[in-house]
Amino acid sequence: MTLRREAFLERVKERGEYGTAEEAERAARVVLALLGAHLVGEVRAQLAARLPEGFAQILLNPLQSAEPLSPERFVRATAAWIEGATEQTATWDVSAVLSIVADTAGEDLMGQILLQLPAGYDLLFGRPQST
């Protein structure tokens, strides 16, 4: 089921405790652009199908990455793309957006997503995996 844009942004805004929808949208755009660079094929397409159209397009047309980023580097990259962000605020942004993405994806798709990402992303999605 695809979320409407307003509902998606409202969830990100609430989870991230942002003051405005614009702040939530800025975080969502950056995080989804970076995430899209790490997902391929049917997994990326399935996730995009569950996101509002504008955000799906961001996921499907990601920022380019020469190599998969570790969770720590993903957070640093997020901080670099959000004006005025620090690693601490970027961690908050990433967690707010990715936890809503995880809710939207569901357990089966999340399992497939995590298989495509370096170890440690489960924590960024708010879905710690047992070792």
Residue pairs with C-beta under 8 A, 6 or more apart in sequence:
1 50
2 49
2 50
2 51
2 52
3 11
3 50
3 51
3 52
3 104
4 52
5 52
5 53
5 54
5 55
8 28
8 51
8 52
8 55
8 100
8 104
9 21
9 24
9 25
9 28
10 21
10 24
11 100
11 103
12 18
12 24
12 25
12 27
12 28
12 96
12 97
12 100
13 20
13 21
13 23
13 24
15 96
15 99
15 100
16 23
16 24
16 27
16 92
16 93
16 96
16 97
17 96
18 24
18 27
18 96
24 96
26 82
27 82
27 93
27 96
27 97
28 55
28 97
29 55
29 58
30 78
30 81
30 82
30 93
31 78
31 93
31 94
31 97
31 98
32 51
32 55
32 58
32 59
32 62
32 97
32 101
33 58
33 59
33 62
33 63
33 81
34 62
34 63
34 65
34 69
34 74
34 77
34 78
34 81
35 59
35 62
35 98
35 101
36 44
36 58
36 59
36 60
36 61
36 62
36 63
37 62
37 63
37 64
37 65
38 62
38 65
38 68
38 69
38 116
38 117
39 47
39 59
39 113
39 116
39 117
40 116
43 109
43 112
43 113
43 116
44 59
44 60
45 60
46 109
46 112
47 59
47 101
47 104
47 105
47 109
47 113
48 56
48 57
48 59
48 60
49 56
50 104
50 105
50 109
51 59
51 101
51 104
63 81
68 117
68 118
69 77
69 118
70 118
70 120
71 118
71 120
71 121
71 123
71 124
72 120
74 94
74 121
74 124
75 87
75 90
75 91
75 94
75 124
76 87
76 90
78 85
78 90
78 93
78 94
79 85
79 86
79 87
79 89
79 90
82 89
82 90
82 93
85 93
94 124
95 124
95 126
98 121
98 124
98 125
98 126
99 125
99 126
101 125
102 110
102 125
102 126
102 127
105 113
110 125
110 127
113 125
114 121
114 122
114 125
114 127
114 129
122 128
122 129
